[in-house]
Amino acid sequence: MPALPNAEILEHPASTWADYRRFPRLRHLRLHLSGAGDFRLGGPPLTELRSLKITGLPGRPWGQAALPPNAEELDLHGAGELWLADTWPAGLRRLTLWGDVVAGPARLPARLDSLALHGGDHSALLAGVRELGSLTMRGTPVTDEVLPALGRFALTHLDVVGTRITPAALARFRAAHPAVGVLPRVPGTTPEFTDPAYAEAAIELREKRRAEDTHE
């Protein structure tokens, strides 16, 4: 790849971790791995990078400790199995994980603004999280058993569309946590995007992110 000193966004099909220092202003990187058997993060840290998406990660250690140190958003997709360690960027706020199963000494950050878990039932990963604003488990096989554990979070948004959670259990959760914007919405009520609690929380989170980005 040629050097692009002013590039801030890059989407790149790859099989190895390249030297992205040729992009000194790079802030958003999306890697689509193919044949990632030899893939491993490494080299000098990309200190300007704020978001990183990697698809096709191998089901073995891939150098998680070398994630960009100032990344605020990560989107990690395993090729079936997603291998995770317990080392994360200190300022990470938004995390998305995809995988049929999770392997390794996986432990999530203690504080996150938003977390999205996709693929299998990865609810066990919530054990290490102490503060969480938004949780998505859309399309996963989680059941009613996951809901009691969510009560300890000050959630503003919960998305469990397409899961195995029953309407009765979800109704009880709504009654106990009326400030949480829950998807799927109750049939016959106003759409979720006009629900006052959800709308207020969404606006607050959006303004918070805008303020944080402004002060960088």
Secondary structure, DSSP 8 states (H G I E B T S, - for coil): ----TT--EEEEEESS---GGG-TT--EEEEEESSGGG----SS--TT--EEEEEEE-SS---GGGS-TT-SEEEEEESSEEE--S---TT--EEEEEESEEESS----SEEEEEEEEES--GGGGGG--EEEEEE-TTS---GGGHHHHTTS--SEEE-TTSS--HHHHHHHHHH-TTSEEES--TTS--GGG-HHHHHHHHHHHHHHHHHHHT-
